């Protein structure tokens, strides 16, 4: 069978019950709702409950994606979890997800590219399925960033939240895919010279501790805009598309100013931009799949529409995907 493209067959997401508002944060650190909203666009974020892990959230998102696709867990050949906050140093969170879903065959592994993780995972999974490693995969972004924050550092702790999003990818042959759905282009980049701009100050082989997230906010903002432009231009060049061909722009939900600046740079009107940052904060690798799931569930994203995804994260890593839903 000649495989054509790997399409999204279903999506799902999960948000922890605990809501942490800006006003609540202002009672413990020197900040305010107005200060946070003006600089980030964030009003609140979700925080995982005590004992609630990255794999726990990933399983719920995966189950919802499977239900949306009309599939069973045993139909899945590959499980990929994009995360920077796994349950354990090893085994991979994906192995725990695989076991909790009752999958006993195929492969499961984590992919770590911080906030770009889901974009990297989509591209990698697309390549694996096209290479014949399986027919269907769960691609999940799940994060418990609240566990690596310094809650006395207002420059970082106000930005991040917890959550999980998942998609089911299925490889179809040309005859089953008349709309040419699936991933049309993927562009991935990394540059380790900038690792100290956004990193965690701990790890098994360095400090033997988990550590806390550290960030040079102004530097990250400056680099983010330029690097996101790079991979969006590459995506348009590869597909021959322009902003006019897009139905939806689904960016990583890091900061409203970065989202708006990127959309303006490419002439993408605001009504075509999916935004969740105000209610969820920056959920790293979970932000794009959660935004996709939310917009698909409420009917905004429809089959056959063209989507542009982009993200940038620590490393630096950055990437883009153009896909037909």
N, C-alpha and C positions, 0 to 999 in steps of 0.2 A: 504494500500500500504506500503510495506516495503521499507523504505528509505535507500539508500546506501551511497552516498557521495554528498557533495555540491560542485559543479564545478563552475569555472569562465566562465560565458557565454559571457562576453564582458568587455572591459576596455576603459577608456578615461582619458585625463588629460588636464589641463589648466595652462598656465603660463602668468602672467601679461606682458603687453607690455614693461614696463620700465625696461631697462637693466642698472645695476650699475656695472661698471668695477672696477678692482683694481686700475687702473690709476686714475679714478675719485675719489675714496676713498682717495688716497694718497694726494689729494689737500686739504683735510680737516682734516686728522689725520696723525700722524707720522708713516707712513707705506710705502710700495712699492709693486709693482706687484711681483717682485722677492721674497720678504719676505713672502707674502701671499701664492704664489704658492709653495714655498719650504716647508712650514710648513703644508699646507692644501690641495694643489692640486686645489684650487679654482681660477678661472680666472674672473668670473662674477657671478652675481645673479640677480634675478628678484624682483622688488618692486611693491607692489600693488598700484594702482592709488588712489588719494584722493577720498574717498567715496566708494572705492571698498572693500567689506567685505569678510570675510571667507566664509559666506554662498553664496555670489555671485559667488565666484570662484568654490565652491563645486557644485553648480547647473550646471555650464557649463561642468565641468568634468563628472558629472552624466549623463547629456544629451548625451554626446559623448559616454559614456559607454553603455547607453541604445541603441543608434543607432548601435553600434558595435554588440550588442546582438540581434538586430532585435526585440526589445521589446518596449512597451509604458510605461510611468510612472505609469499608472494605473495597470500595471502587478506586481508592487512592493508591498510587504507586510510589509517590515521592512526597515527603513533608519537609518543607524548608521554613525555618523560623528566622526572620531578620530581627536581631536584638543585640543591644549592648548591655543588657541587664538580665542575663540568664539566671535560672534558679541556683545553679552550681557552676563552679569552674569547669567541671565536667561531671557527668555526660552532658551533651547538648540538650537544651530545652526541647528541641524537636523530638528527641527520643522519648522524653516524658510525654509530650503531646501524642506521639504515635501510640504509646502504650495506653494512655488514658482513653484514646479513641477506639482501642481494640484492634489496631492495625498490626499485623504480625509479619507482613511481607514488604518488600521494597526497601527504600532508603530514607533516612531522616537525618538532617544535619542543620546546624545553625550557620548563619551568614552575618558577619559583623562589619558593617560599614557605617555605623552610627546612624545619623538621620537619613543618609542615602540608602540605607539597608534594603528597604522594600524595592526601590528601583533596581538596585544591583540584583536582588533575589529574583525579580521578574525576568530580567535579562538572562540570568544564569539558568533559571528553570525552563524558559523558552528554548534555550539551546539544548538542554538535556532531553526535553521531550522530543524535539525535532531530531535528535541523534538516536532516538529509539530506546531511551532508558526507561520509558513508561508511556502511558497514555494520558494519565490524569495526575495532577499534583495539587497539594494545598500549599499556597504561599501566604505566609502569615507575618505580620509585623506586630510585635508585642513588647511592651516596655513597662518597667516599674522604676522610672527615673526618680521617684520620690525617695528611693532607698540610697541614692548616691548624691543627694543634694546636701550642701551645707546650709542649714536653715537659718544661719545668722548672716549669710551673704545675700543681700537684697538684689545684687546684680544678676544672680543666677536662680535663686530659689523661687522667684516670682514667675519664671518663664515656663517651667516644665510641669507635666502631668503624666498620668498613667492611663493605659488602655491597650486595646488590641483590635486589629482588623485583619480580615482574611479574604482571599479569593480562591476559588477552584479554577485551575487552568486545565483545559482539555485540548489535546491535539487532534485536529480534524483533517481529513484528506480533502483534496480540491473539490470533489463532488459534493461533499457535505458542507462546504463553506462558500456558497455562491456570492455572499456579500463581501468576501475578502476581509472577514473580521480577523482580529488578533493584533499582535505586536507588529507594527510597520517599521519602526526603527528604534534602536537603543544605543545610547552613547554614555559610556562610563569613564570617569576620570578620577585620578588621585594625585596628590602632591604632598609628600611627607615632610617637606621643608617647613610646613606650617603647623605641625602637630602641636606645638606649644601654645597655639592660639585658642584651642578648644580641646580639652583632654580631661582625664581623671587622674588624680595624683596618687594612684595606688595600683596594685596588681600583684598576682602571685609571685612573679619572678623579680619584682623590684622592691616592694615594701612588705609583701606578705599580708597586706590589708586590702579592703575593698576600695578605700579612698573616696574623694569627693570630686564632683565636677568643677572644673575651673575654666574660665573663659575671659578673653579680652574682647569685650562686646563690640567696641568700635571697629576693631580690626576684622572681626568676623563679618560684620555688616558690610564693610567695604569690599572684602573679597567675595562675599556671597553674591552680590549683585553682578559683578563682572563674570564670575564663573558660571552662574546660572545662564547668563546671556550666551556664553560660549556653547553650552550644550543644547540650548534651544535653537540657536542658529544652525548648529550641526544637524539637528533633527529636521529642520525645514529644508536644508540643503539636500539631505538624503532622500526625503520623500517628495520634494518638489512642492510641498505645501507652504501656505502662509497662514497668518493669524486668521484670515477670513475663512479658511477651511475648517477651523476648529469649532466644535460644538461646546466643548468645555475645557477649561484650564484648571487642572487639579494640582496645585503646588504643595510642597511640604509646608506644613503650618507652623512656621517658626516665629514670624513677626509680621504684623500687618503691613508695616512700612516696606519690607522686602517684597511681599506679595504684590502690593499696589504699584511699587516702582517697576517691577518686572512686567506686570501687565501693561502699564503705561508705555514702557519702552517698546513693546511689540504691538501696541495698538489693540490689545485685547480688551473689549468692553467689560465693565464691572459685572454685568448680568451674566457673563459667561465664566466667571471665576467662582469656584467652589471654596468657601471659607468656613472653617470650623474653629479657628484659633481663639475666638472670643470665649467659647464655652469649654474648650478642652486644653488650651495652652499648647506648648510644644511637646508632643508625645513621641518625638524622634521617629524611629522606623515604623511606628504604628499610625502616624498621622495621615499618610496618603491612603492606605487601605481603609481606615475609618471614614475618611471623607468620601471615598468611592462608594462604600457600603451605604452610608447615610443618604447620599444623593441618588443612588440606585433604588433604595427602599422607598424614598418619597416621590419617585417618578421623574426626577429631573434628568438623570442619565438613562437613556434608552438604547436598546440594541441597534447597532448600525451607526451610532454616533462616533465622531472622532474626538479623542481625548489627548491632551498633552499633559504629561506628568513630569515634574522636576523636583530635585532635592539637592541640598548640600549639607554635609556634616563634618564632624571632626576628622582630622587626618591630614589635610582636608581630603574629603571625597565629595564627588558631585556627579550627577547624571540626569539623563532625560529619557523618556519613552513616549513615542506617539503610538497610539493603539486605536483600533476600531472596536468598540464595545460589542 
